[in-house]
């Protein structure tokens, strides 16, 4: 997909810290991410990589201990960091929508689905009957069966897959410019996951919104997304079009992460591949490359100097000193 000159979302040099009893935790450091109109961007990384912190910063739903220490988050030209709670309240649920991982915690258990879908249309100057008809139509689009009789039921009366589709319907009712999807298929079985991905793609093409899709699942990214951004320990280490990055990853972490995907295992084995070591202490960061303590290729340059962002292969951003080195393989 051709990159737009006027992106919907542009994260520029974003750094975010948490104040903790043990000191300042540097959760995000100099993160750069761009989403163009109509793009679906997959944000990938192991637990603790900073995906949730980045999402919270974009939505300005950060905990009290968090603070942005540098950079900007531009949405349709406005800096969300400077917008304030009142300005964000005019965007969330309208120009920016969210689908969370667990619909049972995002849907109100004591209100019917119909009541919730009508209430979120409070900005529309229409009658309650018109809003109800619009809710019914949206539920049909996400393939909820027998909508007229089920719209007045409560969330617990629907299956997990239906609840997730309802959450997607609610998020897309406002026809937002940006949808943030926080691991929306994680709690679903494989069949429902495939159906949800297909549905999300269809609705995205109808509405034309951009999507930031946060997930652990590499297969979902390959199936759904136009671009992929790889996070590690609070940094964006590689970014580019999905298929070129999958075929020719340039950052050592990306290479080892892809090699750990169970889909890459061709023969039966008792030992799953894994990246050695663990995430660094974000209160006491290593001096050089953030991945150097776990990287089989790391040398003194890697341990001493922090790498700059540079293009390599068909990846538009690689934060590595040696992005053109031979590909690594994980130990099995």
Secondary structure, 3 states (H helix, E strand, C coil): CCCCCCCCEEEEEEEEEEEECCEEEEEEEEEEEEECCCCEEEEECCCCCCHHHHHHHHHCCCCCCEEEEEEEEEECCEEHHHHHHHHHHCCECCCEEEECCCHHHHCCCCCEHHHHHHHCCCCCCCCHHHHHHHHHHHHHHCCCCCHHHHCCCEHHHCCHHHHHHHHHHHHHCCCCCEEEEECCCCCCCHHHHHHHHHHHHHHHHHHCCEEEEEECCHHHHHHHCCEEEEEECCEEEEEEEHHHHHHCCCCHHHHHHHHCCHHHCCCCCCCCCCCCCCCCCCCCCCCCCCCHHHCCCCCHHHHHCCCCEEEECCEEEEECCCCCCCCCCCCC
